[in-house]
Amino acid sequence: MVEHDVLGATREAYDAAASTYARLFRDTLRDSPLDRAVLGAFAEVVRASGNDRVADLGCGPGHVTAHLNGLGLAAFGVDASPAMVELARRACPGLRFDVGSMAALDIADGVLGGVLSRWSIIHTPPRELPVILAEFHRVLAPGGHLLIGFWASDGPSRPTQEVPDHAVAPAYRWSPDHLAAMLRESGTAEVARMVREPRPTDRRQFQEVHLLARKARAGAA
C-alpha cells in the first residue's frame, strides 16, 4: 500500500488548500479546448464500450466529474481530501463523491467502463505507483479505458523527476514512455497520447501529457 504518512500529508495539505484550489481551477476546462477534446474522446470510447460508469479519481472540487457527466457518462468522484469532497458535493449535489484512496479503492473488481486520473498520480512516490496502476486495472471492466494526465519529465533518460516547488505537496513528473511501459505491465495498454507544449503564460514550463489506455478484453492476446 502507498505509505500512510505520504497519503496523510497530501490529504492534510489539500484539505488546507481546498477552497483556494477550487477557486483557481474550477474554470480551467472553459479555457482549455485541448483538454475538453481529450475528455470528449475519452467519453466517446467509454460510451462505445457499452459501460458508461466512470470514476474520476482525485476529483478535487468535482468540476471535471461534472463535465464527464455532461458528456453522457455515469461519472462519480473519489478524492483523499474530505474538504475537497465536501466542496464537490456542494457544487454538484446531484453527483456522487466519496472520500477514498487510489491505493485501495472501495470499488468492486471489473465494474467500470472508464477511469480518469487527471494529475492525481503526481503526488505518488515513484516506488509506489505500481500499486495505484494495479488498482486502476482491477476496477476496470475488460475493454475499459483509462485516461491518465501528468507532467512529463525531461526526456526518456529521466523516467521520473521531482517538482521542486509544488505549492501543496511533493510532486513528480514522469517520462511518457516509462509510464506507458508501467501501464503495459499492469495489463492496460496505451492506445493514444496527447502531448501539449507549455504555454508562455504557464507557471511551470513542463509538457502536459494525457495517455489513453485500454484493459484487454477477456480472452484477448
Summary of the structure (lengths in Angstrom):
residues: 221
radius of gyration: 16.1
end to end distance: 29.5
largest distance: 47.6
contacts: 720
relative contact order: 0.15
helix: 37%
strand: 28%
